[in-house]
Amino acid sequence: MYKKPLGQKAPPACRALAALLAAVLLCCGPVALAADTLEELHAKQDRLETQKEINDQRLEELEKTAEEKAIYRDELNQRIEAVQEEIVSLRAEIDGLNQEISRLEDQIAGKQGQMDKNRDLLKARIRALYVTGEPSTLQVILNSRSLVDVAQKTQLLKAVSKRDKQLIDRLSTQMRAIEGDLNKVNADKQLLSQRQTALESKNAELLELYQEAQDLAANAEDKQYGVQSIADMLETQMQENEEAIAQLEVEIYGRRVSGGEYTGTGSFIWPMPGYTYLTCNFGDGGHRGIDIAGGDIYGKPIAAADSGTVLYAGWNDSYGYCVFIDHGNGYETRYAHMSELAVETGDLLEQSQVVGYVGSTGNSTGPHLHFETIYYGELQDPMGFF
């Protein structure tokens, strides 16, 4: 019997001792070979957990990247829609200006026709005067019957010339105004056309960027899908490996439950005197036993639930420092996460004998005793025995 303080990790010497123990057990039968296989399965499980952790981190990064690229793609799509709406609006404005240009051109054509008609009349009048000879003031006087007649004829010539000139001037002013309107409309049309050309160029550029963003988003989603597939595969492998570990443990330790030198009474005592708080019950999330805890439980002694033989006392990756007891009547109990061991493999124990001290080694989140009961290889609810 010994009591040896232990740390949180198994030192190399302990691992060497475990290997030596496995070699010794190999001489006793095929169980030791299974124990080596169990250790390999635990090592594989550790590797799978590490791989899954790395893969999950990569998956998280890819999910963030895919989300960012999808957001960028959607933003580009919104910008494209806005530009296209503006292009449609510009086209409508340009169509309106084209109609206005046509209307002004029609007005100019009408005014031009009136001016041409009046010019023709003026030309005809001038031509007639030229043919008949321009009436001089002397001719008007000589051909007039009186001074009143002279004044009337002179005034008439002036009125005709003045009327023709006023008509032509008015038509010219109207035509210049229409031409000014036409020039303004053409200038507006030119500006709108330039804006339309710029927007169409911008739209083409955005469409190209959108296609690139779409390709990037699709590529990110493909990568995310690939990594997710790996995560699912690792999850499946871990589950299968856990099942293999559980099955192999039943096979290993179930075969050991044969008639030990110390046969148990068949009645168990509570393994943690003074502590009854349970942090996890049998079957919770696949839990194999019960977890007993307390505020000052660390380092407190753990009692053998019944007399029997120590099947194993040492390190296990999941259980940390642990003790497995064969009670020789088909029952086996296990005690895990110890800080110190108080027995060795092969020791014969009396009921209530100290087997170790509470710790938090192995797969543990705090000081507690993990306690299991097994009957002919089948896990049982420990609370059914108390």
Secondary structure by P-SEA (a helix, b strand, c coil): cbbbbbcccccaaaaaaaaaaaaaaaaacaaaaaaaaaaaaaaaaaaaaaaaaaaaaaaaaaaaaaaaaaaaaaaaaaaaaaaaaaaaaaaaaaaaaaaaaaaaaaaaaaaaaaaaaaaaaaaaaaaaaaaaccccaaaaaaacccaaaaaaaaaaaaaaaaaaaaaaaaaaaaaaaaaaaaaaaaaaaaaaaaaaaaaaaaaaaaaaaaaaaaaaaaaaaaaaaaaaaaaaaaaaaaaaaaaaaaaaaaaaaaaaccccccccccccccccccccccccccccccccbbbbcccccccbbbbccbbbbbcccccccccccbbbbbccccbbbbbccccccccccccccccccccccccccccccccccbbbbbcccccccccccc
